[in-house]
Amino acid sequence: MAEALGVSQQTITSYEVARRRIPVSALPVLARLLAISVDELLGEPARKTNGKRGPTPKLQQQMERVSLLPRAKQKFVSDMIDTVIQQAS
C-alpha cells in the first residue's frame, strides 16, 4: 500500500492511527487498492451501477490491479488483450 501511494510504511502507520490525515489526492488510489469506491471509503453507501450483488467479478478486480501498474506494464497488458481479442475475431 505504501508503495502504491508513494509514501513510507511509517506514513501508512500514521494514517492508520490518525496521527496524519490522508491527502485527498490519495483517495482514488486507496479506494482502488481496497476495491471500493471513494464514496464507500468516505462512509457513503455504495452506489449500484449494474444492479448485481455479490463480489466484484474477477476480471474487474484484475483490471483494477493492472491500473496500479507502471504505464509500460499497463501497455503490455493492453497489447496482450488486444492480440487475444483479434485472434478470437
PyMOL Python script that loads the backbone (N, CA, C, O; Angstrom):
from pymol import cmd

cmd.read_pdbstr("""\
ATOM      1  N   MET A   1       0.831  -1.181   0.000  1.00  0.00           N
ATOM      2  CA  MET A   1       0.000   0.000   0.000  1.00  0.00           C
ATOM      3  C   MET A   1       0.880   1.251   0.000  1.00  0.00           C
ATOM      4  O   MET A   1       0.624   2.205  -0.735  1.00  0.00           O
ATOM      5  N   ALA A   2       1.911   1.230   0.828  1.00  0.00           N
ATOM      6  CA  ALA A   2       2.809   2.381   0.892  1.00  0.00           C
ATOM      7  C   ALA A   2       3.422   2.660  -0.478  1.00  0.00           C
ATOM      8  O   ALA A   2       3.502   3.810  -0.909  1.00  0.00           O
ATOM      9  N   GLU A   3       3.850   1.605  -1.153  1.00  0.00           N
ATOM     10  CA  GLU A   3       4.461   1.766  -2.469  1.00  0.00           C
ATOM     11  C   GLU A   3       3.468   2.356  -3.473  1.00  0.00           C
ATOM     12  O   GLU A   3       3.810   3.264  -4.230  1.00  0.00           O
ATOM     13  N   ALA A   4       2.248   1.840  -3.476  1.00  0.00           N
ATOM     14  CA  ALA A   4       1.227   2.324  -4.419  1.00  0.00           C
ATOM     15  C   ALA A   4       0.888   3.788  -4.168  1.00  0.00           C
ATOM     16  O   ALA A   4       0.606   4.533  -5.107  1.00  0.00           O
ATOM     17  N   LEU A   5       0.913   4.200  -2.906  1.00  0.00           N
ATOM     18  CA  LEU A   5       0.601   5.596  -2.569  1.00  0.00           C
ATOM     19  C   LEU A   5       1.825   6.501  -2.663  1.00  0.00           C
ATOM     20  O   LEU A   5       1.703   7.724  -2.604  1.00  0.00           O
ATOM     21  N   GLY A   6       3.012   5.896  -2.811  1.00  0.00           N
ATOM     22  CA  GLY A   6       4.237   6.686  -2.918  1.00  0.00           C
ATOM     23  C   GLY A   6       4.668   7.300  -1.593  1.00  0.00           C
ATOM     24  O   GLY A   6       5.229   8.395  -1.560  1.00  0.00           O
ATOM     25  N   VAL A   7       4.404   6.587  -0.502  1.00  0.00           N
ATOM     26  CA  VAL A   7       4.782   7.071   0.830  1.00  0.00           C
ATOM     27  C   VAL A   7       5.508   5.955   1.575  1.00  0.00           C
ATOM     28  O   VAL A   7       5.563   4.816   1.110  1.00  0.00           O
ATOM     29  N   SER A   8       6.059   6.293   2.725  1.00  0.00           N
ATOM     30  CA  SER A   8       6.757   5.282   3.523  1.00  0.00           C
ATOM     31  C   SER A   8       5.773   4.460   4.345  1.00  0.00           C
ATOM     32  O   SER A   8       4.619   4.846   4.530  1.00  0.00           O
ATOM     33  N   GLN A   9       6.254   3.319   4.833  1.00  0.00           N
ATOM     34  CA  GLN A   9       5.431   2.483   5.707  1.00  0.00           C
ATOM     35  C   GLN A   9       5.083   3.243   6.986  1.00  0.00           C
ATOM     36  O   GLN A   9       3.994   3.071   7.533  1.00  0.00           O
ATOM     37  N   GLN A  10       5.996   4.077   7.463  1.00  0.00           N
ATOM     38  CA  GLN A  10       5.727   4.875   8.663  1.00  0.00           C
ATOM     39  C   GLN A  10       4.571   5.850   8.427  1.00  0.00           C
ATOM     40  O   GLN A  10       3.772   6.100   9.330  1.00  0.00           O
ATOM     41  N   THR A  11       4.486   6.392   7.226  1.00  0.00           N
ATOM     42  CA  THR A  11       3.378   7.295   6.898  1.00  0.00           C
ATOM     43  C   THR A  11       2.064   6.538   6.918  1.00  0.00           C
ATOM     44  O   THR A  11       1.064   7.047   7.424  1.00  0.00           O
ATOM     45  N   ILE A  12       2.052   5.321   6.371  1.00  0.00           N
ATOM     46  CA  ILE A  12       0.840   4.494   6.403  1.00  0.00           C
ATOM     47  C   ILE A  12       0.426   4.245   7.848  1.00  0.00           C
ATOM     48  O   ILE A  12      -0.754   4.348   8.184  1.00  0.00           O
ATOM     49  N   THR A  13       1.384   3.921   8.693  1.00  0.00           N
ATOM     50  CA  THR A  13       1.088   3.698  10.109  1.00  0.00           C
ATOM     51  C   THR A  13       0.490   4.954  10.731  1.00  0.00           C
ATOM     52  O   THR A  13      -0.446   4.867  11.526  1.00  0.00           O
ATOM     53  N   SER A  14       1.020   6.115  10.379  1.00  0.00           N
ATOM     54  CA  SER A  14       0.481   7.380  10.895  1.00  0.00           C
ATOM     55  C   SER A  14      -0.957   7.600  10.441  1.00  0.00           C
ATOM     56  O   SER A  14      -1.773   8.128  11.195  1.00  0.00           O
ATOM     57  N   TYR A  15      -1.271   7.193   9.203  1.00  0.00           N
ATOM     58  CA  TYR A  15      -2.658   7.276   8.732  1.00  0.00           C
ATOM     59  C   TYR A  15      -3.548   6.348   9.558  1.00  0.00           C
ATOM     60  O   TYR A  15      -4.648   6.719   9.968  1.00  0.00           O
ATOM     61  N   GLU A  16      -3.049   5.136   9.792  1.00  0.00           N
ATOM     62  CA  GLU A  16      -3.851   4.129  10.498  1.00  0.00           C
ATOM     63  C   GLU A  16      -4.189   4.532  11.929  1.00  0.00           C
ATOM     64  O   GLU A  16      -5.274   4.225  12.421  1.00  0.00           O
ATOM     65  N   VAL A  17      -3.269   5.213  12.593  1.00  0.00           N
ATOM     66  CA  VAL A  17      -3.508   5.597  13.987  1.00  0.00           C
ATOM     67  C   VAL A  17      -3.967   7.059  14.113  1.00  0.00           C
ATOM     68  O   VAL A  17      -4.019   7.615  15.210  1.00  0.00           O
ATOM     69  N   ALA A  18      -4.292   7.656  12.976  1.00  0.00           N
ATOM     70  CA  ALA A  18      -4.850   9.015  12.905  1.00  0.00           C
ATOM     71  C   ALA A  18      -3.891  10.093  13.403  1.00  0.00           C
ATOM     72  O   ALA A  18      -4.329  11.131  13.900  1.00  0.00           O
ATOM     73  N   ARG A  19      -2.583   9.854  13.271  1.00  0.00           N
ATOM     74  CA  ARG A  19      -1.618  10.916  13.564  1.00  0.00           C
ATOM     75  C   ARG A  19      -1.479  11.868  12.388  1.00  0.00           C
ATOM     76  O   ARG A  19      -1.148  13.042  12.554  1.00  0.00           O
ATOM     77  N   ARG A  20      -1.738  11.339  11.189  1.00  0.00           N
ATOM     78  CA  ARG A  20      -1.694  12.150   9.968  1.00  0.00           C
ATOM     79  C   ARG A  20      -2.958  11.904   9.183  1.00  0.00           C
ATOM     80  O   ARG A  20      -3.571  10.840   9.277  1.00  0.00           O
ATOM     81  N   ARG A  21      -3.339  12.894   8.413  1.00  0.00           N
ATOM     82  CA  ARG A  21      -4.504  12.751   7.538  1.00  0.00           C
ATOM     83  C   ARG A  21      -4.057  12.302   6.159  1.00  0.00           C
ATOM     84  O   ARG A  21      -2.998  12.692   5.668  1.00  0.00           O
ATOM     85  N   ILE A  22      -4.882  11.480   5.554  1.00  0.00           N
ATOM     86  CA  ILE A  22      -4.603  11.016   4.198  1.00  0.00           C
ATOM     87  C   ILE A  22      -4.937  12.157   3.240  1.00  0.00           C
ATOM     88  O   ILE A  22      -6.032  12.715   3.316  1.00  0.00           O
ATOM     89  N   PRO A  23      -4.024  12.516   2.346  1.00  0.00           N
ATOM     90  CA  PRO A  23      -4.319  13.589   1.383  1.00  0.00           C
ATOM     91  C   PRO A  23      -5.476  13.192   0.467  1.00  0.00           C
ATOM     92  O   PRO A  23      -5.607  12.031   0.079  1.00  0.00           O
ATOM     93  N   VAL A  24      -6.289  14.150   0.138  1.00  0.00           N
ATOM     94  CA  VAL A  24      -7.429  13.897  -0.750  1.00  0.00           C
ATOM     95  C   VAL A  24      -6.962  13.297  -2.069  1.00  0.00           C
ATOM     96  O   VAL A  24      -7.648  12.449  -2.639  1.00  0.00           O
ATOM     97  N   SER A  25      -5.824  13.718  -2.550  1.00  0.00           N
ATOM     98  CA  SER A  25      -5.311  13.206  -3.826  1.00  0.00           C
ATOM     99  C   SER A  25      -5.002  11.711  -3.773  1.00  0.00           C
ATOM    100  O   SER A  25      -4.926  11.067  -4.819  1.00  0.00           O
ATOM    101  N   ALA A  26      -4.823  11.147  -2.582  1.00  0.00           N
ATOM    102  CA  ALA A  26      -4.517   9.721  -2.439  1.00  0.00           C
ATOM    103  C   ALA A  26      -5.772   8.858  -2.373  1.00  0.00           C
ATOM    104  O   ALA A  26      -5.678   7.635  -2.476  1.00  0.00           O
ATOM    105  N   LEU A  27      -6.936   9.462  -2.203  1.00  0.00           N
ATOM    106  CA  LEU A  27      -8.162   8.689  -2.013  1.00  0.00           C
ATOM    107  C   LEU A  27      -8.513   7.783  -3.192  1.00  0.00           C
ATOM    108  O   LEU A  27      -8.877   6.629  -2.966  1.00  0.00           O
ATOM    109  N   PRO A  28      -8.421   8.250  -4.436  1.00  0.00           N
ATOM    110  CA  PRO A  28      -8.745   7.336  -5.547  1.00  0.00           C
ATOM    111  C   PRO A  28      -7.835   6.107  -5.591  1.00  0.00           C
ATOM    112  O   PRO A  28      -8.304   4.998  -5.848  1.00  0.00           O
ATOM    113  N   VAL A  29      -6.550   6.297  -5.344  1.00  0.00           N
ATOM    114  CA  VAL A  29      -5.617   5.169  -5.352  1.00  0.00           C
ATOM    115  C   VAL A  29      -5.947   4.217  -4.206  1.00  0.00           C
ATOM    116  O   VAL A  29      -5.973   3.000  -4.387  1.00  0.00           O
ATOM    117  N   LEU A  30      -6.197   4.780  -3.031  1.00  0.00           N
ATOM    118  CA  LEU A  30      -6.531   3.961  -1.868  1.00  0.00           C
ATOM    119  C   LEU A  30      -7.817   3.168  -2.110  1.00  0.00           C
ATOM    120  O   LEU A  30      -7.901   1.990  -1.764  1.00  0.00           O
ATOM    121  N   ALA A  31      -8.804   3.814  -2.700  1.00  0.00           N
ATOM    122  CA  ALA A  31     -10.066   3.122  -2.992  1.00  0.00           C
ATOM    123  C   ALA A  31      -9.837   1.964  -3.957  1.00  0.00           C
ATOM    124  O   ALA A  31     -10.393   0.882  -3.766  1.00  0.00           O
ATOM    125  N   ARG A  32      -9.017   2.179  -5.002  1.00  0.00           N
ATOM    126  CA  ARG A  32      -8.721   1.092  -5.945  1.00  0.00           C
ATOM    127  C   ARG A  32      -8.002  -0.056  -5.244  1.00  0.00           C
ATOM    128  O   ARG A  32      -8.305  -1.223  -5.493  1.00  0.00           O
ATOM    129  N   LEU A  33      -7.063   0.266  -4.380  1.00  0.00           N
ATOM    130  CA  LEU A  33      -6.333  -0.780  -3.656  1.00  0.00           C
ATOM    131  C   LEU A  33      -7.268  -1.619  -2.797  1.00  0.00           C
ATOM    132  O   LEU A  33      -7.078  -2.827  -2.658  1.00  0.00           O
ATOM    133  N   LEU A  34      -8.266  -0.981  -2.231  1.00  0.00           N
ATOM    134  CA  LEU A  34      -9.213  -1.671  -1.354  1.00  0.00           C
ATOM    135  C   LEU A  34     -10.418  -2.223  -2.114  1.00  0.00           C
ATOM    136  O   LEU A  34     -11.299  -2.848  -1.524  1.00  0.00           O
ATOM    137  N   ALA A  35     -10.449  -1.987  -3.420  1.00  0.00           N
ATOM    138  CA  ALA A  35     -11.537  -2.452  -4.287  1.00  0.00           C
ATOM    139  C   ALA A  35     -12.896  -1.932  -3.826  1.00  0.00           C
ATOM    140  O   ALA A  35     -13.886  -2.664  -3.805  1.00  0.00           O
ATOM    141  N   ILE A  36     -12.919  -0.648  -3.457  1.00  0.00           N
ATOM    142  CA  ILE A  36     -14.167   0.019  -3.096  1.00  0.00           C
ATOM    143  C   ILE A  36     -14.198   1.376  -3.773  1.00  0.00           C
ATOM    144  O   ILE A  36     -13.188   1.835  -4.306  1.00  0.00           O
ATOM    145  N   SER A  37     -15.352   2.016  -3.751  1.00  0.00           N
ATOM    146  CA  SER A  37     -15.451   3.351  -4.341  1.00  0.00           C
ATOM    147  C   SER A  37     -14.938   4.388  -3.340  1.00  0.00           C
ATOM    148  O   SER A  37     -14.833   4.121  -2.143  1.00  0.00           O
ATOM    149  N   VAL A  38     -14.624   5.563  -3.854  1.00  0.00           N
ATOM    150  CA  VAL A  38     -14.212   6.662  -2.965  1.00  0.00           C
ATOM    151  C   VAL A  38     -15.366   6.998  -2.024  1.00  0.00           C
ATOM    152  O   VAL A  38     -15.140   7.317  -0.857  1.00  0.00           O
ATOM    153  N   ASP A  39     -16.601   6.930  -2.523  1.00  0.00           N
ATOM    154  CA  ASP A  39     -17.767   7.185  -1.669  1.00  0.00           C
ATOM    155  C   ASP A  39     -17.790   6.215  -0.490  1.00  0.00           C
ATOM    156  O   ASP A  39     -18.001   6.624   0.652  1.00  0.00           O
ATOM    157  N   GLU A  40     -17.575   4.943  -0.766  1.00  0.00           N
ATOM    158  CA  GLU A  40     -17.555   3.953   0.309  1.00  0.00           C
ATOM    159  C   GLU A  40     -16.410   4.218   1.282  1.00  0.00           C
ATOM    160  O   GLU A  40     -16.568   4.066   2.493  1.00  0.00           O
ATOM    161  N   LEU A  41     -15.268   4.611   0.750  1.00  0.00           N
ATOM    162  CA  LEU A  41     -14.113   4.929   1.583  1.00  0.00           C
ATOM    163  C   LEU A  41     -14.448   6.062   2.548  1.00  0.00           C
ATOM    164  O   LEU A  41     -13.963   6.088   3.679  1.00  0.00           O
ATOM    165  N   LEU A  42     -15.276   6.992   2.095  1.00  0.00           N
ATOM    166  CA  LEU A  42     -15.663   8.137   2.922  1.00  0.00           C
ATOM    167  C   LEU A  42     -16.901   7.867   3.768  1.00  0.00           C
ATOM    168  O   LEU A  42     -17.400   8.764   4.449  1.00  0.00           O
ATOM    169  N   GLY A  43     -17.399   6.626   3.727  1.00  0.00           N
ATOM    170  CA  GLY A  43     -18.524   6.259   4.574  1.00  0.00           C
ATOM    171  C   GLY A  43     -19.886   6.391   3.933  1.00  0.00           C
ATOM    172  O   GLY A  43     -20.903   6.199   4.600  1.00  0.00           O
ATOM    173  N   GLU A  44     -19.929   6.714   2.652  1.00  0.00           N
ATOM    174  CA  GLU A  44     -21.198   6.808   1.937  1.00  0.00           C
ATOM    175  C   GLU A  44     -21.606   5.412   1.477  1.00  0.00           C
ATOM    176  O   GLU A  44     -20.743   4.571   1.224  1.00  0.00           O
ATOM    177  N   PRO A  45     -22.905   5.155   1.365  1.00  0.00           N
ATOM    178  CA  PRO A  45     -23.330   3.832   0.880  1.00  0.00           C
ATOM    179  C   PRO A  45     -22.886   3.627  -0.566  1.00  0.00           C
ATOM    180  O   PRO A  45     -22.774   4.572  -1.347  1.00  0.00           O
ATOM    181  N   ALA A  46     -22.641   2.373  -0.890  1.00  0.00           N
ATOM    182  CA  ALA A  46     -22.212   2.033  -2.249  1.00  0.00           C
ATOM    183  C   ALA A  46     -23.331   2.310  -3.230  1.00  0.00           C
ATOM    184  O   ALA A  46     -24.501   2.039  -2.957  1.00  0.00           O
ATOM    185  N   ARG A  47     -22.954   2.859  -4.385  1.00  0.00           N
ATOM    186  CA  ARG A  47     -23.931   3.085  -5.450  1.00  0.00           C
ATOM    187  C   ARG A  47     -23.962   1.856  -6.336  1.00  0.00           C
ATOM    188  O   ARG A  47     -22.917   1.351  -6.749  1.00  0.00           O
ATOM    189  N   LYS A  48     -25.138   1.384  -6.621  1.00  0.00           N
ATOM    190  CA  LYS A  48     -25.285   0.228  -7.505  1.00  0.00           C
ATOM    191  C   LYS A  48     -25.248   0.726  -8.940  1.00  0.00           C
ATOM    192  O   LYS A  48     -26.069   1.550  -9.340  1.00  0.00           O
ATOM    193  N   THR A  49     -24.291   0.223  -9.715  1.00  0.00           N
ATOM    194  CA  THR A  49     -24.184   0.660 -11.102  1.00  0.00           C
ATOM    195  C   THR A  49     -24.833  -0.322 -12.063  1.00  0.00           C
ATOM    196  O   THR A  49     -25.335   0.074 -13.115  1.00  0.00           O
ATOM    197  N   ASN A  50     -24.827  -1.599 -11.709  1.00  0.00           N
ATOM    198  CA  ASN A  50     -25.383  -2.577 -12.642  1.00  0.00           C
ATOM    199  C   ASN A  50     -26.472  -3.435 -12.003  1.00  0.00           C
ATOM    200  O   ASN A  50     -27.001  -4.344 -12.643  1.00  0.00           O
ATOM    201  N   GLY A  51     -26.805  -3.157 -10.764  1.00  0.00           N
ATOM    202  CA  GLY A  51     -27.852  -3.898 -10.098  1.00  0.00           C
ATOM    203  C   GLY A  51     -27.439  -5.276  -9.614  1.00  0.00           C
ATOM    204  O   GLY A  51     -28.238  -5.967  -8.982  1.00  0.00           O
ATOM    205  N   LYS A  52     -26.227  -5.687  -9.893  1.00  0.00           N
ATOM    206  CA  LYS A  52     -25.764  -7.002  -9.471  1.00  0.00           C
ATOM    207  C   LYS A  52     -25.293  -6.941  -8.024  1.00  0.00           C
ATOM    208  O   LYS A  52     -24.801  -5.914  -7.557  1.00  0.00           O
ATOM    209  N   ARG A  53     -25.450  -8.048  -7.334  1.00  0.00           N
ATOM    210  CA  ARG A  53     -24.979  -8.141  -5.959  1.00  0.00           C
ATOM    211  C   ARG A  53     -23.839  -9.137  -5.913  1.00  0.00           C
ATOM    212  O   ARG A  53     -23.648  -9.925  -6.839  1.00  0.00           O
ATOM    213  N   GLY A  54     -23.093  -9.095  -4.837  1.00  0.00           N
ATOM    214  CA  GLY A  54     -22.029 -10.064  -4.655  1.00  0.00           C
ATOM    215  C   GLY A  54     -20.665  -9.478  -4.906  1.00  0.00           C
ATOM    216  O   GLY A  54     -20.522  -8.269  -5.090  1.00  0.00           O
ATOM    217  N   PRO A  55     -19.659 -10.332  -4.915  1.00  0.00           N
ATOM    218  CA  PRO A  55     -18.281  -9.855  -5.070  1.00  0.00           C
ATOM    219  C   PRO A  55     -18.020  -9.310  -6.462  1.00  0.00           C
ATOM    220  O   PRO A  55     -18.722  -9.632  -7.421  1.00  0.00           O
ATOM    221  N   THR A  56     -17.004  -8.487  -6.546  1.00  0.00           N
ATOM    222  CA  THR A  56     -16.597  -7.920  -7.822  1.00  0.00           C
ATOM    223  C   THR A  56     -16.093  -9.041  -8.722  1.00  0.00           C
ATOM    224  O   THR A  56     -15.332  -9.901  -8.279  1.00  0.00           O
ATOM    225  N   PRO A  57     -16.516  -9.034  -9.989  1.00  0.00           N
ATOM    226  CA  PRO A  57     -16.039 -10.072 -10.906  1.00  0.00           C
ATOM    227  C   PRO A  57     -14.510 -10.083 -10.981  1.00  0.00           C
ATOM    228  O   PRO A  57     -13.860  -9.044 -10.869  1.00  0.00           O
ATOM    229  N   LYS A  58     -13.965 -11.258 -11.170  1.00  0.00           N
ATOM    230  CA  LYS A  58     -12.512 -11.428 -11.189  1.00  0.00           C
ATOM    231  C   LYS A  58     -11.854 -10.537 -12.233  1.00  0.00           C
ATOM    232  O   LYS A  58     -10.825  -9.921 -11.952  1.00  0.00           O
ATOM    233  N   LEU A  59     -12.425 -10.454 -13.437  1.00  0.00           N
ATOM    234  CA  LEU A  59     -11.827  -9.633 -14.488  1.00  0.00           C
ATOM    235  C   LEU A  59     -11.755  -8.168 -14.067  1.00  0.00           C
ATOM    236  O   LEU A  59     -10.753  -7.499 -14.321  1.00  0.00           O
ATOM    237  N   GLN A  60     -12.802  -7.671 -13.432  1.00  0.00           N
ATOM    238  CA  GLN A  60     -12.794  -6.283 -12.971  1.00  0.00           C
ATOM    239  C   GLN A  60     -11.713  -6.078 -11.909  1.00  0.00           C
ATOM    240  O   GLN A  60     -11.017  -5.062 -11.927  1.00  0.00           O
ATOM    241  N   GLN A  61     -11.568  -7.018 -10.997  1.00  0.00           N
ATOM    242  CA  GLN A  61     -10.524  -6.921  -9.972  1.00  0.00           C
ATOM    243  C   GLN A  61      -9.138  -6.916 -10.623  1.00  0.00           C
ATOM    244  O   GLN A  61      -8.252  -6.167 -10.210  1.00  0.00           O
ATOM    245  N   GLN A  62      -8.962  -7.753 -11.638  1.00  0.00           N
ATOM    246  CA  GLN A  62      -7.674  -7.790 -12.326  1.00  0.00           C
ATOM    247  C   GLN A  62      -7.393  -6.459 -13.019  1.00  0.00           C
ATOM    248  O   GLN A  62      -6.270  -5.958 -12.965  1.00  0.00           O
ATOM    249  N   MET A  63      -8.397  -5.890 -13.665  1.00  0.00           N
ATOM    250  CA  MET A  63      -8.200  -4.617 -14.362  1.00  0.00           C
ATOM    251  C   MET A  63      -7.870  -3.497 -13.373  1.00  0.00           C
ATOM    252  O   MET A  63      -7.072  -2.611 -13.677  1.00  0.00           O
ATOM    253  N   GLU A  64      -8.484  -3.540 -12.196  1.00  0.00           N
ATOM    254  CA  GLU A  64      -8.168  -2.538 -11.183  1.00  0.00           C
ATOM    255  C   GLU A  64      -6.713  -2.685 -10.733  1.00  0.00           C
ATOM    256  O   GLU A  64      -6.030  -1.688 -10.504  1.00  0.00           O
ATOM    257  N   ARG A  65      -6.243  -3.921 -10.606  1.00  0.00           N
ATOM    258  CA  ARG A  65      -4.837  -4.132 -10.227  1.00  0.00           C
ATOM    259  C   ARG A  65      -3.913  -3.694 -11.352  1.00  0.00           C
ATOM    260  O   ARG A  65      -2.854  -3.122 -11.091  1.00  0.00           O
ATOM    261  N   VAL A  66      -4.295  -3.951 -12.598  1.00  0.00           N
ATOM    262  CA  VAL A  66      -3.483  -3.521 -13.743  1.00  0.00           C
ATOM    263  C   VAL A  66      -3.363  -1.996 -13.744  1.00  0.00           C
ATOM    264  O   VAL A  66      -2.311  -1.459 -14.091  1.00  0.00           O
ATOM    265  N   SER A  67      -4.429  -1.299 -13.360  1.00  0.00           N
ATOM    266  CA  SER A  67      -4.386   0.167 -13.370  1.00  0.00           C
ATOM    267  C   SER A  67      -3.374   0.728 -12.374  1.00  0.00           C
ATOM    268  O   SER A  67      -3.022   1.905 -12.446  1.00  0.00           O
ATOM    269  N   LEU A  68      -2.909  -0.097 -11.457  1.00  0.00           N
ATOM    270  CA  LEU A  68      -1.912   0.338 -10.471  1.00  0.00           C
ATOM    271  C   LEU A  68      -0.479   0.088 -10.942  1.00  0.00           C
ATOM    272  O   LEU A  68       0.476   0.549 -10.316  1.00  0.00           O
ATOM    273  N   LEU A  69      -0.336  -0.644 -12.046  1.00  0.00           N
ATOM    274  CA  LEU A  69       0.992  -0.943 -12.583  1.00  0.00           C
ATOM    275  C   LEU A  69       1.586   0.286 -13.260  1.00  0.00           C
ATOM    276  O   LEU A  69       0.860   1.216 -13.609  1.00  0.00           O
ATOM    277  N   PRO A  70       2.907   0.292 -13.448  1.00  0.00           N
ATOM    278  CA  PRO A  70       3.533   1.374 -14.231  1.00  0.00           C
ATOM    279  C   PRO A  70       2.975   1.379 -15.655  1.00  0.00           C
ATOM    280  O   PRO A  70       2.533   0.345 -16.156  1.00  0.00           O
ATOM    281  N   ARG A  71       2.997   2.531 -16.294  1.00  0.00           N
ATOM    282  CA  ARG A  71       2.407   2.704 -17.635  1.00  0.00           C
ATOM    283  C   ARG A  71       2.920   1.674 -18.647  1.00  0.00           C
ATOM    284  O   ARG A  71       2.140   1.142 -19.437  1.00  0.00           O
ATOM    285  N   ALA A  72       4.221   1.391 -18.627  1.00  0.00           N
ATOM    286  CA  ALA A  72       4.776   0.445 -19.598  1.00  0.00           C
ATOM    287  C   ALA A  72       4.157  -0.939 -19.423  1.00  0.00           C
ATOM    288  O   ALA A  72       3.859  -1.613 -20.409  1.00  0.00           O
ATOM    289  N   LYS A  73       3.965  -1.362 -18.184  1.00  0.00           N
ATOM    290  CA  LYS A  73       3.356  -2.673 -17.949  1.00  0.00           C
ATOM    291  C   LYS A  73       1.871  -2.651 -18.289  1.00  0.00           C
ATOM    292  O   LYS A  73       1.331  -3.653 -18.760  1.00  0.00           O
ATOM    293  N   GLN A  74       1.200  -1.516 -18.056  1.00  0.00           N
ATOM    294  CA  GLN A  74      -0.210  -1.394 -18.450  1.00  0.00           C
ATOM    295  C   GLN A  74      -0.333  -1.561 -19.960  1.00  0.00           C
ATOM    296  O   GLN A  74      -1.224  -2.262 -20.440  1.00  0.00           O
ATOM    297  N   LYS A  75       0.563  -0.916 -20.709  1.00  0.00           N
ATOM    298  CA  LYS A  75       0.531  -1.013 -22.167  1.00  0.00           C
ATOM    299  C   LYS A  75       0.779  -2.452 -22.613  1.00  0.00           C
ATOM    300  O   LYS A  75       0.123  -2.935 -23.535  1.00  0.00           O
ATOM    301  N   PHE A  76       1.711  -3.131 -21.973  1.00  0.00           N
ATOM    302  CA  PHE A  76       1.996  -4.532 -22.300  1.00  0.00           C
ATOM    303  C   PHE A  76       0.741  -5.386 -22.124  1.00  0.00           C
ATOM    304  O   PHE A  76       0.406  -6.184 -23.000  1.00  0.00           O
ATOM    305  N   VAL A  77       0.051  -5.222 -21.002  1.00  0.00           N
ATOM    306  CA  VAL A  77      -1.171  -5.988 -20.732  1.00  0.00           C
ATOM    307  C   VAL A  77      -2.238  -5.639 -21.772  1.00  0.00           C
ATOM    308  O   VAL A  77      -2.918  -6.523 -22.294  1.00  0.00           O
ATOM    309  N   SER A  78      -2.378  -4.358 -22.064  1.00  0.00           N
ATOM    310  CA  SER A  78      -3.364  -3.918 -23.048  1.00  0.00           C
ATOM    311  C   SER A  78      -3.085  -4.517 -24.423  1.00  0.00           C
ATOM    312  O   SER A  78      -4.004  -4.963 -25.109  1.00  0.00           O
ATOM    313  N   ASP A  79      -1.819  -4.525 -24.821  1.00  0.00           N
ATOM    314  CA  ASP A  79      -1.437  -5.107 -26.114  1.00  0.00           C
ATOM    315  C   ASP A  79      -1.746  -6.599 -26.155  1.00  0.00           C
ATOM    316  O   ASP A  79      -2.203  -7.117 -27.174  1.00  0.00           O
ATOM    317  N   MET A  80      -1.495  -7.287 -25.041  1.00  0.00           N
ATOM    318  CA  MET A  80      -1.797  -8.721 -24.991  1.00  0.00           C
ATOM    319  C   MET A  80      -3.295  -8.955 -25.144  1.00  0.00           C
ATOM    320  O   MET A  80      -3.711  -9.851 -25.878  1.00  0.00           O
ATOM    321  N   ILE A  81      -4.102  -8.159 -24.460  1.00  0.00           N
ATOM    322  CA  ILE A  81      -5.565  -8.298 -24.545  1.00  0.00           C
ATOM    323  C   ILE A  81      -6.022  -8.042 -25.976  1.00  0.00           C
ATOM    324  O   ILE A  81      -6.840  -8.789 -26.513  1.00  0.00           O
ATOM    325  N   ASP A  82      -5.493  -6.981 -26.597  1.00  0.00           N
ATOM    326  CA  ASP A  82      -5.857  -6.674 -27.985  1.00  0.00           C
ATOM    327  C   ASP A  82      -5.530  -7.851 -28.912  1.00  0.00           C
ATOM    328  O   ASP A  82      -6.316  -8.191 -29.796  1.00  0.00           O
ATOM    329  N   THR A  83      -4.367  -8.463 -28.701  1.00  0.00           N
ATOM    330  CA  THR A  83      -3.962  -9.592 -29.539  1.00  0.00           C
ATOM    331  C   THR A  83      -4.927 -10.768 -29.387  1.00  0.00           C
ATOM    332  O   THR A  83      -5.331 -11.380 -30.376  1.00  0.00           O
ATOM    333  N   VAL A  84      -5.290 -11.074 -28.154  1.00  0.00           N
ATOM    334  CA  VAL A  84      -6.223 -12.186 -27.910  1.00  0.00           C
ATOM    335  C   VAL A  84      -7.579 -11.905 -28.542  1.00  0.00           C
ATOM    336  O   VAL A  84      -8.181 -12.796 -29.140  1.00  0.00           O
ATOM    337  N   ILE A  85      -8.059 -10.679 -28.413  1.00  0.00           N
ATOM    338  CA  ILE A  85      -9.359 -10.314 -28.987  1.00  0.00           C
ATOM    339  C   ILE A  85      -9.303 -10.408 -30.512  1.00  0.00           C
ATOM    340  O   ILE A  85     -10.245 -10.905 -31.129  1.00  0.00           O
ATOM    341  N   GLN A  86      -8.218  -9.939 -31.129  1.00  0.00           N
ATOM    342  CA  GLN A  86      -8.080 -10.013 -32.585  1.00  0.00           C
ATOM    343  C   GLN A  86      -8.049 -11.460 -33.063  1.00  0.00           C
ATOM    344  O   GLN A  86      -8.630 -11.792 -34.096  1.00  0.00           O
ATOM    345  N   GLN A  87      -7.367 -12.318 -32.309  1.00  0.00           N
ATOM    346  CA  GLN A  87      -7.277 -13.727 -32.697  1.00  0.00           C
ATOM    347  C   GLN A  87      -8.636 -14.414 -32.567  1.00  0.00           C
ATOM    348  O   GLN A  87      -8.940 -15.332 -33.329  1.00  0.00           O
ATOM    349  N   ALA A  88      -9.445 -13.980 -31.619  1.00  0.00           N
ATOM    350  CA  ALA A  88     -10.762 -14.599 -31.399  1.00  0.00           C
ATOM    351  C   ALA A  88     -11.779 -14.143 -32.429  1.00  0.00           C
ATOM    352  O   ALA A  88     -12.805 -14.796 -32.616  1.00  0.00           O
ATOM    353  N   SER A  89     -11.510 -13.038 -33.095  1.00  0.00           N
ATOM    354  CA  SER A  89     -12.467 -12.498 -34.079  1.00  0.00           C
ATOM    355  C   SER A  89     -12.404 -13.210 -35.399  1.00  0.00           C
ATOM    356  O   SER A  89     -13.146 -12.868 -36.320  1.00  0.00           O
TER     357      SER A  89
END
""", "prot")
cmd.dss("prot")
cmd.show_as("cartoon", "prot")
cmd.util.cbc("prot")
cmd.orient("prot")
